[in-house]
Amino acid sequence: MNRNQALEILETINELYPRFELTERKIQIMIPQLEKMDYDRVMARLSEHMVNSSFPPSLAEIAAYAPPKNEHLEKVRQWEREAAQVPDHVKQEFKRNLEKLIKDKSK
């Protein structure tokens, strides 16, 4: 999330929980941690916390991170995009050559 979204999270906590005093120091400490998290997931956790607790949440109680990128899946998608750009006659030639190679090596 970006800084404005992180600040919105803190302001939301402040509005929902009058005991939660939003100080400049809290902002300086909590914003960098919130920026590492996923905004929508944190808001969902905050919403859930609001229903279940009359006390303001700790950062640990609403922390939610985006799932890590699947680099293998990204590579596969890139290969698919590249393969889609290869002309059919090149694919057919490659297939014939591969079949010939397999036939030759299996003798």
N, C-alpha and C positions, 0 to 999 in steps of 0.2 A: 504494500500500500504506500501511498505517497504521504507527505507531511500533512496536507490538508485533511486527508481521510483519517490519519492518526489523531489529529486534533479534534476531529468530529467525534471519534470514539470517546475521547476524554470528556468532551463537552456533553455528550449523551449521558455518560455515567454521572456527571455533575448534575444534570437536570433530573435524572431518575432518582438519585440518592442525595438529598440535601446535606447529609453528613459528610459527603465526599467533597472536601475542599480542594479545588483545582488551583494549585499554586504554580508559580513560575518554575520552581524547583522540580515539582512533579512532572511538569511538561518536559523539562530538559532531560529528565531521567527516563521517562516512559516513551517519548516519541521515537527515539532510535530503536527501541525494542519493538514497538508496534510497526514500524516501517518494514521490519523483516517478515511480518505476518501478512496473511491474506485478509483483505478488508471484509469481504462478504462472509467469510467463515467466522471472523471475530464478531461481526455484528449478529450473526445467528447465535453464537455462544452467549453474547451479552443479552440477547432477547430471551434465551432460555434461562439464563441466570436470573433475570429480572422476575420471571414468573415463579422461581423457586426460592428466592432469598430476599429478605428485607435489608440485607447488608450489601454495601458496595463490593464488587468483585475485586479480587487481586488480579494482577496481570496473568498469573499462572492459571486462574480459573477461566479466563476467556481466550487464552492464547490458542491460535489456530494458524497453521502454516499451509501453504499450497503444496500439493504433492510434488515430489521431485520430477523433473523432466525425464522421460524415458528416451535416452539418447539412441538406443538400438531402434526403437520405433521410428524416430526421426530419420535415421539413416535409411531404413527400409522405405519410408515415404519418399525420400530424396531419390533413391534408386528407381522407384516406380515412376516418378516424374521424368527422370532421365530416360528410362526405357520407353516411355510413351513418345518421346521425340525421335527415337530411332526408326528409320523407314522400314517398312515391311520386307522389302527385298534384302536388306542387310540382315534382318532377323532370320529370314529363310536360309540365307547363305551360311550364317553361323550355325543354324540347326543342322544343315547338311554336313558341314565340316565336323561338327561334334559327333554326329551319328557315324561318320566315316572313321573318325578317330577311335570311337568306342569299338567299332567292328574290327578295326585293325589290331587294337590292343587285346581283344578277346580271343584272337587266334592262337 
